[in-house]
Amino acid sequence: NNFRITLTFRDVQMQGGRCLSDYVEIYDGPLRTSPLLGKICSGFLRTYTSSSNLMTVHFHSNSRYTYRGFQADYYSIPADQSTTLLCLPDYMRAVVSRAFLQSEGYSASNLSLSDSYCKPNMTPQYVIFDIPYDSCGTVRKGNNNTIIYSNLIRGSSSGSVITRHKRLHLHVNCKMLQNTWTQIMYVAEDN
């Protein structure tokens, strides 16, 4: 889903000012191994926004003293429509708007992956990369909980009047949870 999560803490009051005993952690993804967006134990009106449609909120307490706690609201917001990424069973699909590229001074024909032999599909509105998990320069990293596949879409442009070089880097990452990954894809030969 092309949505992000916005989480706003209205009020936070917990034991200890240094967030050692009681605290709330906000992670940008489905697990506590995802990037940490923030760790709070006091304050007002702090807002965090995820980079995908997944966010984890973890409350920790040593149960020694009781304070007011925390109050928060969350809602979803549409993500920027200039780029979208789908994590499918066999490949990642990255879609880049040609209007966005043009507004930033890039040509659709100058986009390439880490492996330049893997070419995108071009439509009048979009540049579409279908990026296999096992080729096209895709890098695989994993631990006990997750597998992360990543690649890089590059673009370059140069102005016609002033020789100015700009480089576009779109990092695409798909994170798979090990237990759900086995349900949607069979991986042979222990790779």
Disulfide bonds with the S-S distance in Angstrom:
Cys19-Cys41 2.25
Cys87-Cys174 2.04
Cys118-Cys136 1.93
